[in-house]
Amino acid sequence: TFHVFTCVCVCVHVFLLNQACYAIICNLCLLIILIFHEKVYLNDHTFPAVCLLFIMYGFSSTAWIYPASFYFKVPSTAYVFLLSANMFIGVFGTLTTFLLQIFSD
């Protein structure tokens, strides 16, 4: 039972540490949006949604790193792979949406 308790404590500690690190990055990204006055993100209706989107992305991506690390020889490779996959999907999803809006007009 002590071994299980130790494993749970380590997992919870690592998860909370990752969330704390992501919170710093998330706040810096939101600060950049505020500094450059991006009007699309700073509306009264959209800014809370953007903040929530940033926070939920951190919860979802960090939670998948640990299970994915078992499929790689080096655990940090799972982090790099998931980060790259998320970036790829985000960039090409945004680009596709932008191009479809241009062509529909």
C-alpha positions in Angstrom: 0.0 0.0 0.0 2.9 2.3 0.6 4.2 1.8 -2.9 0.8 2.7 -4.4 0.6 5.8 -2.2 4.0 6.8 -3.3 3.2 6.4 -7.0 0.0 8.4 -6.6 1.8 11.1 -4.8 4.5 11.3 -7.5 1.9 11.4 -10.3 -0.1 14.1 -8.5 3.0 16.1 -7.8 4.2 15.9 -11.5 0.7 16.8 -12.8 0.5 19.8 -10.5 4.0 20.9 -11.4 3.2 20.7 -15.1 0.0 22.6 -14.6 1.9 25.3 -12.7 4.4 25.6 -15.5 1.6 25.8 -18.1 -0.2 28.4 -16.0 2.9 30.7 -16.3 3.1 30.1 -20.1 -0.7 30.6 -20.4 -0.5 33.9 -18.5 2.4 35.1 -20.7 0.4 34.3 -23.9 -2.6 36.2 -22.6 -0.4 39.1 -21.6 1.0 39.2 -25.2 -2.6 39.3 -26.5 -3.3 42.2 -24.2 -0.1 44.1 -25.0 -0.7 43.9 -28.8 -4.4 44.8 -28.4 -5.7 42.1 -30.7 -9.3 43.2 -31.0 -10.5 39.8 -32.1 -9.5 38.3 -28.8 -10.3 41.3 -26.5 -14.0 41.7 -27.0 -16.2 41.4 -23.9 -17.6 38.1 -25.2 -14.4 36.5 -26.6 -11.7 37.2 -24.1 -13.2 35.0 -21.3 -13.7 32.3 -23.9 -10.1 32.6 -25.1 -8.8 32.4 -21.5 -10.9 29.3 -20.9 -9.7 27.8 -24.1 -6.0 28.3 -23.1 -6.7 26.8 -19.7 -8.6 23.8 -21.0 -5.9 23.1 -23.6 -3.3 23.0 -20.8 -5.4 20.5 -18.8 -5.9 18.3 -21.8 -2.4 18.3 -23.3 -0.7 17.7 -20.0 -2.9 14.9 -19.0 -2.1 12.9 -22.2 1.7 13.2 -21.9 2.1 10.6 -19.1 0.0 7.8 -20.8 1.7 8.5 -24.1 5.2 8.3 -22.6 4.7 4.5 -22.3 4.7 4.2 -26.1 8.1 5.8 -26.5 11.6 4.7 -25.4 12.4 8.2 -24.0 9.5 9.8 -22.1 10.4 13.3 -23.3 9.9 12.1 -26.9 6.2 11.7 -26.0 6.0 15.4 -25.0 7.7 16.6 -28.1 5.5 14.3 -30.3 2.3 15.5 -28.7 3.4 19.1 -28.8 4.3 18.8 -32.5 1.0 17.0 -33.3 -1.0 19.7 -31.5 0.9 22.5 -33.2 0.4 20.8 -36.6 -3.3 20.3 -36.1 -3.7 23.8 -34.8 -1.8 25.5 -37.6 -3.3 23.6 -40.4 -6.8 23.7 -38.9 -6.6 27.5 -38.6 -5.1 27.7 -42.1 -7.8 25.6 -43.6 -10.6 27.6 -41.9 -9.0 30.8 -43.2 -8.7 29.6 -46.7 -12.3 28.3 -46.7 -13.5 31.7 -45.6 -11.6 33.4 -48.4 -12.9 31.0 -51.1 -16.5 31.2 -49.8 -16.5 35.0 -50.3 
